[in-house]
Amino acid sequence: MSPQGRPSPATLASVAPVFTALGDETRLHLVSRLCHEGPLSITRLAEGTALTRQAVTKHLRVLGDAGLASSRRHGREQQWHIEARRLAEVRRLLAQVSAQWDDALGRLAAFVERDRR
Protein backbone atom coordinates (compact mmCIF):
# COMPACT_ATOMS: atom_id res chain seq x y z
CA MET A 1 0.00 0.00 0.00
CA SER A 2 1.38 3.41 -0.91
CA PRO A 3 1.28 6.37 1.48
CA GLN A 4 -1.64 7.85 -0.50
CA GLY A 5 -3.73 4.75 0.23
CA ARG A 6 -3.36 3.42 -3.29
CA PRO A 7 -2.35 -0.17 -3.99
CA SER A 8 1.35 -0.50 -4.65
CA PRO A 9 2.60 -1.63 -8.06
CA ALA A 10 3.67 -4.90 -6.43
CA THR A 11 0.16 -5.45 -5.05
CA LEU A 12 -1.40 -4.75 -8.43
CA ALA A 13 1.06 -7.10 -10.13
CA SER A 14 0.23 -9.84 -7.63
CA VAL A 15 -3.52 -9.69 -8.31
CA ALA A 16 -3.35 -9.25 -12.09
CA PRO A 17 -3.31 -13.05 -12.67
CA VAL A 18 -6.55 -13.30 -10.70
CA PHE A 19 -8.33 -10.90 -13.01
CA THR A 20 -6.84 -12.65 -16.03
CA ALA A 21 -8.09 -16.00 -14.74
CA LEU A 22 -11.56 -14.67 -13.93
CA GLY A 23 -11.81 -12.92 -17.29
CA ASP A 24 -12.56 -16.25 -18.95
CA GLU A 25 -16.23 -17.28 -18.85
CA THR A 26 -15.43 -20.98 -18.41
CA ARG A 27 -13.10 -20.36 -15.48
CA LEU A 28 -15.60 -17.99 -13.90
CA HIS A 29 -18.21 -20.75 -14.18
CA LEU A 30 -15.82 -23.25 -12.54
CA VAL A 31 -15.15 -20.81 -9.69
CA SER A 32 -18.89 -20.32 -9.22
CA ARG A 33 -19.49 -24.07 -9.06
CA LEU A 34 -16.66 -24.60 -6.59
CA CYS A 35 -17.96 -21.77 -4.41
CA HIS A 36 -21.52 -23.13 -4.37
CA GLU A 37 -20.95 -26.88 -4.46
CA GLY A 38 -17.72 -27.19 -2.51
CA PRO A 39 -14.76 -29.37 -3.47
CA LEU A 40 -15.29 -31.25 -6.73
CA SER A 41 -13.32 -33.63 -8.88
CA ILE A 42 -12.40 -32.84 -12.45
CA THR A 43 -14.88 -35.50 -13.56
CA ARG A 44 -17.71 -33.83 -11.62
CA LEU A 45 -16.73 -30.40 -12.95
CA ALA A 46 -16.84 -31.71 -16.53
CA GLU A 47 -20.23 -33.43 -16.11
CA GLY A 48 -23.09 -31.70 -17.87
CA THR A 49 -20.79 -29.45 -19.90
CA ALA A 50 -19.27 -29.62 -23.35
CA LEU A 51 -15.82 -29.56 -21.73
CA THR A 52 -13.50 -32.53 -21.67
CA ARG A 53 -11.69 -33.45 -18.47
CA GLN A 54 -8.48 -32.27 -20.14
CA ALA A 55 -10.02 -28.85 -20.82
CA VAL A 56 -11.26 -28.59 -17.24
CA THR A 57 -7.77 -29.53 -16.04
CA LYS A 58 -6.21 -26.73 -18.10
CA HIS A 59 -8.67 -24.18 -16.72
CA LEU A 60 -8.12 -25.39 -13.16
CA ARG A 61 -4.37 -25.08 -13.65
CA VAL A 62 -4.83 -21.39 -14.57
CA LEU A 63 -7.01 -20.88 -11.50
CA GLY A 64 -4.40 -22.65 -9.41
CA ASP A 65 -1.56 -20.54 -10.80
CA ALA A 66 -3.58 -17.42 -9.87
CA GLY A 67 -4.00 -18.74 -6.32
CA LEU A 68 -7.77 -19.07 -6.69
CA ALA A 69 -8.06 -22.86 -6.47
CA SER A 70 -6.05 -25.83 -5.29
CA SER A 71 -6.50 -29.55 -5.08
CA ARG A 72 -6.14 -32.30 -2.54
CA ARG A 73 -5.97 -35.99 -3.20
CA HIS A 74 -9.11 -37.76 -2.03
CA GLY A 75 -8.73 -41.46 -2.73
CA ARG A 76 -7.92 -41.84 -6.42
CA GLU A 77 -9.24 -38.39 -7.37
CA GLN A 78 -8.07 -34.84 -6.97
CA GLN A 79 -10.70 -32.67 -5.29
CA TRP A 80 -10.49 -29.02 -6.29
CA HIS A 81 -11.59 -26.26 -3.97
CA ILE A 82 -11.60 -22.46 -3.87
CA GLU A 83 -8.93 -20.58 -1.96
CA ALA A 84 -11.17 -18.23 0.01
CA ARG A 85 -8.23 -16.23 1.38
CA ARG A 86 -7.17 -15.24 -2.15
CA LEU A 87 -10.70 -14.18 -3.05
CA ALA A 88 -10.87 -12.11 0.13
CA GLU A 89 -7.57 -10.41 -0.78
CA VAL A 90 -8.91 -9.42 -4.18
CA ARG A 91 -12.23 -8.31 -2.69
CA ARG A 92 -10.37 -5.96 -0.31
CA LEU A 93 -8.40 -4.49 -3.21
CA LEU A 94 -11.59 -3.94 -5.24
CA ALA A 95 -13.24 -2.27 -2.24
CA GLN A 96 -10.23 0.02 -1.93
CA VAL A 97 -10.29 0.94 -5.63
CA SER A 98 -14.06 1.46 -5.43
CA ALA A 99 -13.62 3.83 -2.47
CA GLN A 100 -10.99 5.78 -4.43
CA TRP A 101 -13.41 6.15 -7.34
CA ASP A 102 -16.17 7.28 -4.96
CA ASP A 103 -13.82 9.90 -3.51
CA ALA A 104 -12.79 11.11 -6.97
CA LEU A 105 -16.40 11.34 -8.13
CA GLY A 106 -17.30 13.20 -4.94
CA ARG A 107 -14.54 15.73 -5.57
CA LEU A 108 -15.70 16.12 -9.19
CA ALA A 109 -19.31 16.68 -8.10
CA ALA A 110 -18.20 19.27 -5.54
CA PHE A 111 -16.11 21.04 -8.20
CA VAL A 112 -19.03 21.09 -10.67
CA GLU A 113 -21.40 22.41 -7.99
CA ARG A 114 -18.94 25.18 -7.03
CA ASP A 115 -18.57 26.12 -10.71
CA ARG A 116 -22.38 26.44 -11.12
CA ARG A 117 -22.65 29.10 -8.43
N, C-alpha and C positions, 0 to 999 in steps of 0.2 A: 504494500500500500504506500502510495506517495504521500508527502506531507499535505498535499491539497485534497486528500481523501479519494484520489483517483487510483484505480488499480495500476500496479506497476507493470512495465512491459513484460517482466518475467511472469507475473500472474496471468496476464493476457495470453502469453505464449503457452502457458501450461493448460489453459482451458480451451484453446483453439481446436485441439483434436476432438474435444467433446462436441463442439458445434458442428464440426465436419462430420462426425459419426451420426449425429442426430439429424443432419440435413438430408439424409437418405430416407425415403418413405418406408422402405422395407425394414431398415434398422430401427426406425422410430416405432414401427408396429411390433417388432420383437421386444423392444424395451417396454412398451405398453403391456404386452402379454406377460412378461416376467414380473412387472410391477403388480399386476392384478391376479395372476395365477400362482405366483411364487416360483421356486426353482423348477425348471423343466429340462428334459433331455432334448438333444437335437432332433431326435425322432418325433417327440411330441410337438416341438416347435414347427416342424415341417408338415405335420398332419393338417389336412384341410387347406393347404396352400398349394400354389403351383411351384413352390420352391423345392429343390432337391435338398437332401441332407448336406451335400457338399456346399451348396449355395448358402444354406443357413450357417454352416461352419465358417465360411468366409466372412459373413456379416458379423457373427459373434466374435471372430478374431479382431475385427475393427473395433467393436464395442469394448473388447478386452484391452486392446492397446490404448484406448482412450480412458481406461479406468472405470468404465461404466458397468462392466459385467465381468464375472469370473466364474470358474467352474470348480466343482469338487467331484471326485470320483464317488459314485454311489453304486456299489456292486460292479457290474460290467459297464455301466453308463456314466457319462459325465453329466452332472446336473448343473445347469447354468442359472445364475442368480444375479440380481441387480446389486451394485455397490452403492448403497444408500448414502454413504458418506460423500462420495464423489458428486452425486446429484445435489446434495445439500450444499456443497462447496459452490457449485455452479449457480444454484438458486440464490445464494448470498451475493455472488458477483452481479447477477442480473438485478437483484433488488437495489444494489448500490448504483448501478448504471441508471436504473429507472429513477432513483431519487435525484441523481445528477440532472437528468432530463427534466424532471419536475421543477427543480430549482432554476434551471436555465429558462424554461418556459414561464415561470413565475417572474423572473427578472425581465423577460421580454414583454410580458403583459403589463408590468408596472411601467416600463419605459414607454410603451404605446399609450397608456392612460395618461402619463405625464405630458406627452407630446400633444394630446388632444386638448388639453386645457389651455 
